[in-house]
Every structure is written in C-alpha cells, then in structure tokens.
C-alpha cells in the first residue's frame, strides 16, 4: 500500500510536467502566428503608405502640368491680341523659298533663357517640321527653348514647370483648308490655332507631359 501511494503522486507529477510542456509549445506556436500576422500587417501598411505617397506625388505633378498649360494658353491669348474688341493685329506672312507662309505674330525661332518675362514662348515652325513628339530638353529632337511657369511673383510649385507654344496651320503651308478665301491669310483674317505643350517634374522622378490647343478667330 505504501509503495502504491508513493508511485501515484510520481506519475501525476510526470503527467503534469508533460501537460505543462504541451501548453508551452502551444503558446509558442500561437505567439509565432501572432508575430507573423503583425509583421505582415506592418508590411501592408508600409506598402499602402508608399502607394498613397506615389499617388499624391503623381496628382501634384499633374496639377502642376495643368497649371503650365493654363499659363501658356493665357499668355498666348493675352499677348498675341490687343485688349480692345476688333483691334486684333494682322498676322504677317513670310516668304520661304517660292511660297508665302503664315508667320504667326510674336513667333520666335527659339526661346532663350534671357527671354523677357512678358514675352510668350511661341516657336515658329512650318507645318512639315511639326512632330508629335514634345521637346523640353536640349537632347530631345526639335528643342528650341521653353518658358518657365511664372504667373506672378507670389505663385510657386514644388515642381519645375515649363511650357512652349507652336502655331498650327489648317492643313497646308498657307492654311488654305481652313481659310480658303483669297487674301484672308495675308490680311490676318480667319482661325488661328496654337499647340501648347507643358511639362512638370519633381525631385521624386515624377514627370507629367500635357498638350492642349487654342483656337482664336480673327475677323
């Protein structure tokens, strides 16, 4: 009887030790699972933060590019015509070879860095020389200068904004398709289009290039 009474507690103690070991293993497994979930959630939060930051940067770049377009459109419309109704300046023509071509008012061969703040950057090109590609850097084909965004002294962006305009004629060197009546082009009468190109870049390698067209009719 004494031997049995001694053996029983020893067995119970051994079983309890095994149970404690099993509980410890299960607890460690749960801890490992919770740690894995926490690390996974932290990675998801970091990824979402990156995505959000990228979207914010892209939206800011797009808004800056839009500002460049509006600045170019405003300066072209405001500088190429006079303020008074009906007092638009004539659009002169220039002789190139044996043909007379439309030479837009205020159009320049290039837009240097020394260009006056109030002078719009309108690059004079023949229709056959106009390409779909935009040129904002000297290394790009067709580059002839740009105008920095400068609506006033108090407006600034985190992005670098530049724009330039190009006269667009109506389907031919002398704009006959849109202005067929003889003498109208030489007299500066009829529709005149300009292509406005704008670019915005920032320090985060975000770049947005935009393009729009303006149409004004001289009567």
Phi, psi and omega in degrees: 000320181293322179295319179295319180294333179279322182292325184298312177297326179296317178296318179298320178296320179295319179294319178297321179296319178296318179297318178297320178297319179295318178298320179296318179297316179297318179298320178295321178297314178299319179297320178295318179297315180297320178296318178298317178297319180296316179296319179297318179295321178297321178294320179296318179297317179297319179295317178297322178296320178296314180299315179298317178298320179295317179296319178297318179295317180294319178296319178296320178296317180297316179298322178294318177298320176299319178298321177297318177299312181297322179296315179296316180298318180295316183290324177293314181291327185274339185256342184267343176237163178275167183286328185284139177299135177077005183250036180291142179287155178289156179258106186289160175248156179229146181270123177238107185069235179260006184241150174262129183239155179289125180244102188298143177301135178071006178287141185239156174291327179202166179242091181286168179296336181275006180300135182302147184302325185273354182268122179288151179269093177242113186268124183279115179223147173284152182306321182290345180265355181276130180240165179289330183292143175268154182226105179245349181238150180303333181283349182270142182297133178090005182293130178222023179105162179220169177246126178288145179295121183206069180294323177196178185284345186259352182261131180214155177232158173286342181266160173267118186245133178218153179210163172204156180241156178225131174293136179242119180267159188277073169086355180203167182300324182256013176062034183292331187291327179262339185227068190284339185293132186299130175092346182295316182297316180295330180274357180076032181249137177121185183283144177227127180248149172227138173265127180248125179246137181222149177220142175231131178226153177228184182283351181262022179065022176271130180222130178232128176243131183230163180212142175215170177231148176241148179227126174231143181246122177266130182247000000 
